[in-house]
């Protein structure tokens, strides 16, 4: 589900240190039990809210190379 940002909520958005100062990656933030994911190039466009199991499944899929198009 995609959500729009709420002005009153301050989140600690983080991105990989490997990306340096570039905005060509995703950022993540914790909000209660959810992991929020947004595009660093367009942070005001909204974000995905993932349950912990969904977040872990996404990380496993990325780490396994299942999204590499091979």
C-alpha positions as CSV (number, residue, x, y, z in Angstrom):
1,X,0.0,0.0,0.0
2,X,1.3,3.5,-0.8
3,X,0.9,6.3,1.7
4,X,1.4,10.0,1.5
5,X,3.6,11.7,4.1
6,X,1.9,13.3,7.1
7,X,3.4,16.7,8.0
8,X,3.2,16.1,11.8
9,X,5.1,12.8,11.8
10,X,8.9,13.0,11.8
11,X,10.6,9.9,10.6
12,X,14.3,9.0,10.6
13,X,14.8,8.2,6.9
14,X,18.1,6.2,6.2
15,X,19.8,5.1,3.0
16,X,22.8,3.0,2.3
17,X,26.2,4.6,2.9
18,X,27.3,3.1,-0.4
19,X,25.0,5.5,-2.3
20,X,27.0,8.5,-1.0
21,X,25.5,11.9,-1.7
22,X,23.6,10.6,-4.7
23,X,19.8,10.3,-4.7
24,X,19.6,7.1,-6.8
25,X,18.4,4.7,-4.2
26,X,15.6,4.0,-1.7
27,X,15.4,5.2,1.8
28,X,13.9,3.3,4.8
29,X,12.4,4.3,8.1
30,X,10.8,2.4,11.0
31,X,7.3,3.4,12.1
32,X,6.0,1.1,14.8
33,X,6.0,-2.4,13.5
34,X,6.2,-1.2,9.8
35,X,9.2,-0.6,7.6
36,X,8.6,2.4,5.3
37,X,10.3,2.6,1.9
38,X,10.5,5.6,-0.4
39,X,12.3,6.8,-3.5
40,X,15.2,9.1,-2.6
41,X,14.8,11.0,-5.8
42,X,11.1,11.9,-5.1
43,X,10.5,11.6,-1.4
44,X,7.3,13.5,-1.4
45,X,5.6,11.0,-3.8
46,X,4.7,8.7,-0.9
47,X,6.1,5.5,0.5
48,X,5.4,1.8,0.9
49,X,4.6,0.4,4.3
50,X,5.9,-3.1,4.7
51,X,5.2,-5.6,7.6
52,X,8.4,-7.1,9.1
53,X,7.9,-10.4,7.2
54,X,7.4,-8.5,3.9
55,X,10.6,-6.4,4.5
56,X,12.6,-9.6,5.3
57,X,11.2,-11.3,2.1
58,X,12.2,-8.2,0.0
59,X,15.7,-8.2,1.5
60,X,16.1,-11.9,0.9
61,X,14.9,-11.5,-2.7
62,X,17.4,-8.7,-3.3
63,X,20.3,-10.5,-1.6
64,X,19.6,-13.7,-3.6
65,X,19.8,-11.7,-6.9
66,X,16.2,-12.7,-7.8
67,X,15.6,-9.2,-9.2
68,X,18.7,-9.0,-11.4
69,X,16.9,-10.1,-14.5
70,X,19.0,-13.1,-15.2
